[in-house]
Amino acid sequence: MINHFRDWIFKNVHGGSLVYNICWEDPRCDRELMQIEPDSEIVMITSAGCNALDYLLDAPKAIHCIDLNSRQNALLEFKKSLFKHSSYDELYDYFGDGKHAQAEEVYRQQLRSHLPAYAQEFWDQKMSYFEGKGPKKSFYYRGSSGTLAWLFVRYMQMRPSLHSKVLKLLKAETLEEQEQYFDQVERKLFNKAVRWTISRHFSLALAGVPRAQRRLITEEYPGGVSSFVVDAVRHVFTELDIKENYFWQVYVNGHYTKDCCPSYLREENYLSLRERADNIHTHTTSFSQFLKDNPGQYSHYVLLDHQDWLAAHDVPALEEEWQCILANSRPGTKILMRSAAMRIDFFPDFVKERVSWVSSEEELKESHFQDRVGTYGSVYLGTVK
């Protein structure tokens, strides 16, 4: 009964709200691994849409973004509308600063009529996300993952000395400085109460982590979820340049800067993305159903980590998804996926026969090391034979 209740919490959080307000995968690593070409046709999970826009810089023929949560597609459609029907400054106000002084007015006058009906319905109710009012003054503290980030920032702000040192850590000029500051804050940042909280199912559900992934980490990683998170954060904050790590910077600061932001928010990319925005297509459905409804010979699949859940809860659906993927692939099609597990062992036999895999245990170790997010146990890149 406890597990059923946990699954119910995750289903209601994940299916009833905007979960991801940023993508939590590093597109710099993705683009290096996938080698996108002008004739590429990509099928991927939408998430927050940031990475689809990043991939668009490589000018693929088409990107199909799939998500069962219509709110995630509504977010991407809103970003597309800003490229096509507004200006760079408006885009940056909404998604760089995370707030806009005339959010409702610009939405109603310039953007709403260009959105699909489901996106209109969502943003008619949620444009307050960008108004900069109330305790959550940034879009990046909205949605379930944003709420979790906001709670953690509030925890730090209640400890001024800790908050001050974390801000200094984010501005450190060298890896040596980063390590010094992190050593000063680690014990307070991850005390027993915090470690207990981040291991709870409800906290992980807010971050979009289902029970199956929690179990994978608990079973495989010494010390469980809290130790995994602490070690991942230590790696990111002491071994990689934090000044360019917009993933963690935005959740602490509540906004990006023009020197530290996703590629789609850089002014030099605005016009090229504006020209290509129509190459992105959103679909509110499952991966398998999309491929049944839209058969083709796609060049890339980006599965994120959703197969962790399928492997634990619905093996027939997992097998069906792989059958659909392989039926709609061509020789050389690349499949990129991540997992909470340190090693994936749920590939069906017919997938092992058709796909050649490399992983972060072997050839992808350096790419995995350079990942600025740092919160996945493993990364796999498959090539269809």
C-alpha positions in Angstrom: 0.0 0.0 0.0 2.9 2.4 0.7 4.3 1.8 -2.7 0.9 2.3 -4.4 0.6 5.6 -2.4 4.1 6.7 -3.6 3.2 5.9 -7.2 -0.1 7.9 -6.8 1.9 10.9 -5.5 4.3 10.7 -8.5 1.4 10.3 -11.0 -0.4 13.3 -9.6 2.7 15.5 -9.4 3.9 14.4 -12.8 0.6 14.4 -14.6 -1.1 17.3 -13.0 1.4 20.1 -13.2 4.4 21.5 -15.1 7.2 19.4 -13.8 10.4 20.6 -15.6 11.0 24.3 -16.2 14.5 23.6 -17.5 15.9 20.5 -19.2 18.1 18.6 -16.8 20.4 17.1 -19.4 23.5 18.7 -20.9 22.9 19.5 -24.6 26.6 20.2 -25.2 27.3 16.5 -24.5 24.3 15.4 -26.5 25.2 17.3 -29.6 28.8 16.0 -29.5 27.6 12.4 -29.2 24.7 12.6 -31.7 26.5 14.4 -34.6 23.3 16.0 -35.9 23.3 16.6 -39.7 21.0 18.7 -42.0 19.0 15.5 -43.0 18.6 14.4 -39.4 15.1 13.7 -38.1 15.1 13.5 -34.3 12.4 12.0 -32.0 12.9 13.1 -28.4 11.1 13.7 -25.1 10.1 17.3 -24.7 10.9 18.0 -21.1 11.2 21.8 -20.9 12.1 22.2 -24.6 15.5 23.9 -24.0 17.5 21.0 -25.5 15.3 20.8 -28.6 16.0 24.4 -29.3 19.7 23.7 -28.7 19.7 20.8 -31.2 18.1 23.2 -33.7 21.4 25.1 -33.9 22.7 22.1 -35.9 19.9 22.7 -38.4 18.3 19.2 -38.5 15.4 18.6 -40.9 12.9 18.0 -38.1 12.7 17.6 -34.4 9.6 15.8 -33.0 9.1 16.5 -29.3 7.0 13.9 -27.5 5.5 14.2 -24.0 2.6 12.7 -22.2 2.3 15.9 -20.1 0.7 18.6 -22.3 2.1 21.3 -20.0 5.7 20.5 -21.1 4.7 20.9 -24.7 2.8 24.1 -23.8 6.1 25.4 -22.5 8.0 24.6 -25.7 5.2 26.1 -27.8 5.4 29.3 -25.8 9.2 29.5 -26.4 8.6 28.9 -30.1 6.1 31.7 -30.2 8.6 34.1 -28.7 11.0 33.3 -31.5 8.5 33.6 -34.3 6.3 36.5 -33.1 8.3 38.6 -30.7 11.9 39.8 -30.1 15.1 38.7 -28.5 14.6 41.1 -25.6 11.1 39.7 -24.9 12.4 36.2 -25.0 15.2 37.0 -22.6 12.9 38.8 -20.2 10.7 35.7 -20.0 13.3 33.0 -19.9 16.6 34.7 -19.1 15.4 36.9 -16.2 12.6 34.5 -15.4 10.1 37.4 -15.2 8.6 40.1 -17.4 7.1 43.4 -16.3 4.4 43.2 -19.0 4.1 39.4 -19.1 0.3 39.2 -19.4 0.1 42.1 -21.9 2.7 40.7 -24.3 1.2 37.3 -24.1 -2.3 38.5 -24.9 -1.3 40.9 -27.7 1.6 39.1 -29.4 1.7 35.4 -28.5 -1.6 33.8 -27.5 -3.2 33.7 -30.9 -0.3 31.7 -32.3 -0.4 29.0 -29.7 -2.4 25.7 -30.0 -5.6 25.6 -28.0 -4.1 23.4 -25.2 -1.2 25.8 -24.7 -3.6 28.8 -24.7 -5.6 27.1 -22.0 -2.5 26.5 -19.8 -0.9 29.9 -20.2 -4.2 31.7 -19.7 -4.1 30.4 -16.2 -0.3 30.4 -15.6 1.1 33.7 -17.0 1.5 34.7 -13.3 4.6 32.5 -13.4 6.4 35.4 -15.1 5.0 38.4 -13.2 7.8 38.4 -10.5 5.3 38.8 -7.7 4.7 36.8 -4.5 7.3 34.7 -2.7 8.3 32.9 -5.9 9.5 35.9 -8.0 10.9 33.8 -10.9 9.6 31.4 -13.4 12.4 29.1 -12.3 10.8 28.7 -9.0 7.5 27.6 -10.6 6.3 24.1 -11.4 7.1 21.1 -9.2 10.9 21.1 -9.8 11.0 24.9 -9.4 9.2 24.5 -6.1 11.8 22.1 -4.9 14.6 24.5 -6.0 12.8 27.4 -4.2 12.5 25.5 -1.0 16.2 24.7 -1.0 17.1 28.3 -1.7 14.8 29.4 1.1 16.6 27.0 3.4 20.0 28.6 2.5 18.6 32.2 2.8 17.6 31.4 6.4 21.3 30.8 7.0 22.9 34.0 5.7 26.5 32.8 6.2 25.8 29.6 4.2 24.0 31.5 1.5 26.8 34.1 1.2 29.4 31.3 0.8 27.3 29.5 -1.8 27.0 32.7 -3.9 30.8 33.1 -3.6 31.2 29.5 -4.8 29.1 30.3 -7.9 31.5 33.2 -8.7 34.7 31.4 -8.1 37.4 32.0 -10.7 39.3 28.7 -10.4 38.7 25.0 -9.6 40.9 25.5 -6.5 38.6 28.3 -5.3 35.5 26.2 -6.0 36.9 23.3 -4.0 37.8 25.6 -1.0 34.3 27.1 -0.9 32.6 23.8 -1.4 34.5 22.3 1.5 33.3 25.2 3.7 29.6 24.7 2.8 29.2 21.0 2.2 28.5 20.0 5.8 25.8 22.7 6.3 24.4 22.4 2.8 23.9 18.6 3.3 23.3 18.1 7.0 21.3 15.1 8.3 18.0 16.9 7.9 18.7 17.8 4.3 20.0 14.3 3.5 16.8 12.8 4.9 14.6 15.2 3.0 16.2 14.7 -0.4 15.9 10.9 0.1 12.1 11.1 0.6 9.8 10.0 -2.2 7.8 13.3 -2.1 10.9 15.4 -2.7 12.0 13.2 -5.6 8.5 13.2 -7.1 8.8 17.1 -7.2 12.0 16.7 -9.1 10.4 14.2 -11.5 12.1 11.1 -10.1 9.8 8.1 -9.9 10.0 5.3 -7.2 11.6 3.0 -9.7 14.6 5.3 -10.1 14.8 5.9 -6.4 15.0 2.2 -5.9 17.8 1.8 -8.5 19.9 4.4 -6.8 19.2 2.9 -3.3 20.1 -0.6 -4.4 23.3 0.3 -6.4 24.9 3.3 -4.8 26.6 3.1 -1.4 24.7 5.4 1.0 21.6 5.6 -1.2 20.0 8.6 -2.7 21.4 11.3 -0.4 25.0 10.1 -0.9 24.5 9.9 -4.7 23.2 13.5 -4.7 26.0 14.8 -2.5 28.7 13.1 -4.6 27.2 14.3 -7.8 27.0 17.9 -6.5 30.6 17.7 -5.2 31.8 16.6 -8.7 29.9 19.4 -10.5 31.0 22.1 -8.1 34.7 21.1 -7.6 35.7 19.4 -10.9 33.9 21.5 -13.6 33.9 25.2 -14.2 31.0 26.5 -12.3 30.9 29.9 -14.0 29.5 28.3 -17.2 27.2 25.9 -15.4 23.8 27.5 -16.1 21.9 24.4 -14.8 22.9 24.9 -11.2 23.3 28.7 -11.4 19.7 29.3 -12.4 18.2 27.4 -9.5 20.3 29.3 -6.9 20.0 32.7 -8.5 16.5 32.4 -10.0 17.7 33.7 -13.4 20.3 33.3 -16.0 22.9 35.8 -17.1 23.9 36.5 -20.7 27.3 35.0 -20.0 25.8 31.9 -18.4 22.6 30.6 -20.1 21.4 28.0 -22.5 22.4 28.5 -26.2 18.8 29.3 -27.2 19.0 32.4 -25.0 22.2 33.8 -26.6 21.5 36.8 -28.8 23.8 35.6 -31.5 21.6 32.5 -32.0 18.2 34.3 -32.1 17.8 34.9 -35.8 18.9 31.4 -36.9 16.6 29.8 -34.3 13.8 32.0 -35.5 14.2 30.8 -39.0 14.2 27.1 -37.9 11.5 27.2 -35.2 9.0 25.5 -37.4 11.2 22.5 -37.7 10.2 21.6 -34.1 6.9 19.8 -33.8 5.2 18.9 -30.5 3.1 15.8 -29.8 1.2 15.0 -26.6 1.3 11.3 -26.7 3.5 8.3 -25.9 6.7 7.4 -27.8 5.2 4.2 -29.1 1.9 5.9 -30.2 3.8 8.7 -32.0 5.8 6.1 -34.0 2.6 4.2 -34.8 0.9 7.3 -36.0 4.0 8.8 -37.8 6.0 6.0 -39.3 9.4 7.0 -40.7 13.1 6.3 -40.8 14.3 8.6 -38.1 17.9 9.3 -37.5 18.0 10.0 -33.7 16.1 9.1 -30.6 16.6 10.9 -27.3 14.9 8.8 -24.6 16.2 10.7 -21.5 15.6 8.3 -18.5 12.0 7.3 -18.9 12.8 3.7 -19.6 13.8 3.2 -16.0 10.1 3.6 -15.1 9.0 1.3 -17.9 11.5 -1.4 -16.9 10.1 -1.4 -13.4 6.4 -1.0 -14.1 5.5 -2.1 -17.6 7.9 -4.4 -19.4 5.4 -5.1 -22.3 5.2 -1.3 -22.9 9.1 -1.2 -22.8 9.3 -4.0 -25.4 6.6 -2.4 -27.6 8.5 0.9 -27.5 11.7 -0.8 -28.7 9.8 -2.6 -31.4 8.4 0.7 -32.6 11.8 2.4 -32.4 13.6 -0.3 -34.4 10.8 -0.4 -37.0 11.3 3.3 -37.6 15.0 3.4 -37.7 17.6 3.3 -40.5 21.1 1.8 -40.4 23.2 4.2 -38.3 20.3 5.7 -36.3 21.6 6.9 -33.0 19.7 6.3 -29.7 20.8 8.4 -26.7 19.5 7.5 -23.2 20.3 8.0 -19.6 19.5 6.1 -16.4 19.6 6.5 -12.6 21.3 3.1 -12.6 25.1 2.7 -12.9 24.5 0.0 -15.5 21.4 -0.7 -17.7 20.4 -4.4 -17.7 16.8 -4.2 -19.1 17.5 -4.2 -22.8 15.3 -6.9 -24.5 17.4 -9.5 -26.4 16.1 -8.3 -29.8 17.4 -4.9 -29.0 20.9 -6.3 -28.1 20.9 -8.0 -31.5 20.0 -4.9 -33.5 21.8 -2.1 -31.6 25.5 -1.6 -30.8 25.9 0.2 -27.5 28.7 2.3 -25.9 28.3 3.6 -22.3 29.7 5.9 -19.7 31.5 2.9 -18.2 33.6 2.7 -21.4 33.8 5.0 -24.4 31.5 7.7 -23.0 33.4 8.1 -19.7 34.9 11.5 -20.6 31.6 12.8 -21.9 29.9 11.7 -18.7 32.6 13.4 -16.7 32.1 16.7 -18.5 28.3 16.6 -18.1 27.4 19.9 -16.2 24.3 18.4 -14.7 26.0 15.4 -13.2 23.0 13.6 -11.7 22.6 10.5 -13.8 24.2 7.2 -13.0 24.9 6.3 -16.6 24.6 7.4 -20.2 24.2 5.0 -23.2 24.6 5.7 -26.9 23.3 3.1 -29.3 23.7 2.7 -33.1 21.3 0.7 -35.1 23.0 -1.9 -37.2 
